[in-house]
Structures are given as structure tokens and as C-alpha cells.
Amino acid sequence: MKKVSLLSLFLILLGTSIFAQQKSKPNVLFIAVDDLKPVLSCYGNTQIKTPNIDRLAKMGTVFMNNYCQQAVCGPTRASLMTGKRPDYTKIWDLKTQMRDINPDIITLPQYLITQGYATSGVGKIFHPSSAIKKVDPVSWSVPYLLEQDNDYANGLGKPANGQYQKAEMKAFFDKKVQKAKVDDGDDENPTSRKGPSFENLDVPDHAYTDGVDALLAKQQLIKFSKNTQPYFMAVGFHKPHLPFVAPKKYWDLYKDADMPLATFQEHSKNGVEMAYHRSGELRNYTDIPAFATYNEEGGLHVNLKEEKQRELIHGYYAAVSYMDAQVGILLNTLDSLGTLNNTVIVLWGDHGWHLGDHDLWEKHTNFEQATRAPLIIAAPGIKSGKSSSQTEHLDIFPTICDLAGTPIPTFLDGKSLKPIMVNNKAKVKDFSISQYPRKLKKEEQKSLGYANNKLMGYAMRTEKYRYVLWMSDFTSNEPYSSKKVYASELYDYEKDPLEKVNVVKDKKYATTAKEMNEKMLAFFKTNQK
């Protein structure tokens, strides 16, 4: 009989131990959805058809009061993926590169690699302009999956501008690209028109990018299942981001006439005009100007005609249902592999979306419709349920670590939500923080005597209130000065869920305003270097 050396025996035992540890760690399916607000059946919407997300909700915890850190793609995704607030990442726009500011910052998948995980992704996880090569290659141990021409439906090829399959749109964009390089600017202040706000064609799901990404993710999940190493698979769906393109069968689920218009389409009484925007992203689409009556050059009102509002909401719902079907492909794949109930599954929307409330469209604000975002987490051994506790996107990083049985890094700003998943009435924090930058007009900056025109609005959301401080030339990791306060807002969600009145100067709310201000200043102190 061949003798085994002590060293060989040690290596065998060590390998067995590592293998056992890896096998004990759950896999993670991480689903990101662009511009998805909580218009889902599991959040109480009775019109939307999202059977696959409903299926996931019945498996996990639905976080009813979850908020993003900044209601625009780049900053909120960078914050979520690193577990750090925007004032740390210093990404407040769609142009700043994450590792230009913090070259050694650690992302969630990057950290999981050190914990024995294989990581891969497809679709939109980071905002392309925020990450090296659009995907942050160091975050993935398995090369990021990219859509190829032959992955799209036979005979159709890639959509024009990544969106449209109509022949005339392809011809339009071919000419546009030939004439000049397309520069879309940022979402809030685009510099070129993109085409119509929707497309409705009788084509298969994989005629568009999300359908292709779902199939690529399916292939990768099958490959991962053949290995013993636990995996983290990130899948980023683009819809319901504008334009609202989706196969006809999803449009046929709804009718324009049935679409619910926003109840309150005015600016808040006593509101802060700086809190609003021009809906520039929507205005950039070619079919919008004919249905909008802008009140003045550079004004903040859109006044979109009702027929167009209903059509846009119809398009948004159709795009959500299309995305939901792709989620179904992922769930069915796990089910067929026998791992559906033994995988941590996280689904989140990067922020909310205004559908006409306050005469606003898109995101880009600190209001409820822009900052509240869906979050559903299912994990082995934890029963399903719903929680009304305050949570933030920041909490996703530590929660996944906790559920995966890995150490939670001490440098994270968020908290694990596992206690809430175990007991839906539990709380891990008293408030959530969102923020959004604005710029003053030069003449107002000069009249106020400010050093520059930069403002940052910090919104603190508690169970009952939202308090917003608009600060001049300030970030939360700097010493606070009352001289830098530009304006403030206070909304009472028990009495005024539609944010009709800013009550910050109402004498009846003097005590509340003072208490909320003190909480905000205490938050600032925790972020100072």
C-alpha cells in the first residue's frame, strides 16, 4: 500500500475543508433593473402584470420602504456596488469614472472573489461611464458577457442605437452615425435626440437586448452549475428605461384608456423650485414636443397632454412586463437545475421614476417617486414576508455577505437586512438618506454671494416624514455651516402622501422640523473625515 506523507495528508484535508466550505456557501443571483419603480403586484399595484417577480416575492422578503442613494443610474449603482455613499465615491453624475476617484475601492463581486466565489455578469450593472471598460473588469473572475450580432433574433440583428428594430429607425441612425458621432450627454441634459419614446413590434423577446441578456445569463448559470465553486451571477436588465421598447405581446396586455394618470400634477405648495427639473430626458425623444406645452423657455413644467401621458404609462407597463418575462427565464433556469430554493436571489431597481406626478417625468429628484425603489431578497431557510422598515441600497452589499456566510467588511456604510428577513417587524435603522445635486443660475449665485453655483439636496426619509436640506458648496463629509443652507423642505406622508405641501415653515410642524434638522446634522457628523 502506498504511503501518504504528512504534507500530502494535510493538503488533502485542507482541500476537503475548502471544498466543504465552498459547497456550504449559497450561490447568488443578483438582478438589477434600470428605472424600475415599485409598480409591481407585490407592492400593491393591481394593474401591472409581473407574475415572475410575484413568484420571487413569494419566496423572499419584499422591502416596502427601500430607498436609493441618488436617483440617477451612475451614482446609485456605484454606491450600491461599493456599499459607500455618493459623497465617498464622489460620483454625482453620469460622467465621473469610479476608479479615477477611488482606484482601490472594493466592489461587492470583487470582495466575493476573495471569499471563494466565481463572479460574472451580463447587461447593465454599473453605469457604463462610471466603470472601466463599462463593466469594471476587476469585479469579475469570469469575463463579463457581451451581446453579439448573432445573439439577436434571426434576420433582425442588433437594434439601432441599442434600442430600435424598425427598419426606418435603423436607416435613420445609420445616417446619423455617418453624419456625426452621436453624443447623448447625460440623462437630465441630453444633447441629441434619440428617436421615438416607444416601439411596439411583433418580434420575439431576443430581438431586444434584455431578451439576449437573459439567454446569455441562462447559459452562464448552466456552466456555473457544473462546478463546485459558489458563484455570484449579476444580470442587469435595461427596461423599463426609456425608450419603452417591448415586443407587441407585452403591449397587448394593457390599453391606453386604462392607464392611471398621476393624481397630483402640480408643484408642491411652498415648494422649492430647485427640487424640480425640466424632464430633459423625456423631452429628448422625437415624439414628445408635439404633446408638450412648455410654459417658458427653460421652464420646469412639461404639461404633457393626457393622451401622451397614457401612452407613456402604457409603454412603461409593457416594458416592465417584458423585463418580468426575462426574470422568469432566470428563475426557470435555476428551477431546472434544482437550485432555485437554494440560491440567494436579489432583485432591485436602481431608483424610482416619475410618471407625471408633480408634472415630472424620469428620476433626478429627492421626491418619493424617484427615490423609493423596489428590493426583494430570497434566501435559503428564511421564510417569505413583507417589511415596512426603512432600508437603503447601501444595505444590499452587507446583506449578501451575511446571507452568504462571509465576513461583512467593516468599511461599508450600510447594514445587513438579514435581521429584518428573519423578523419582518425588526428595524436596523431609523431613516434612509438620498441626495441630488443642482446648479444655481449665475445671477442667483451672485445675488446670494455664493462662491459657486453648486447645490446638494440631502433628503432624510423616516417612517412618517421626508426632510430635505439644500446646501451650497457642501458635501456631507465636510463641517456643517448654517450659512450654507439654501432652502429646506418637510413632507408629512401620513397626511400628505402625494407631497402637495412643504410644511417646513408651518408653525404646527416647528418641533418636527427642528427634530429632523437635528437628525440631519447628526448624520452629517457621522460622515465627516
Order of alpha helices (4+ residues) and beta strands (2+ residues): alpha-beta-alpha-beta-alpha-alpha-alpha-alpha-beta-alpha-beta-alpha-beta-beta-alpha-alpha-alpha-beta-beta-beta-alpha-beta-beta-alpha-alpha-beta-alpha-beta-beta-beta-alpha
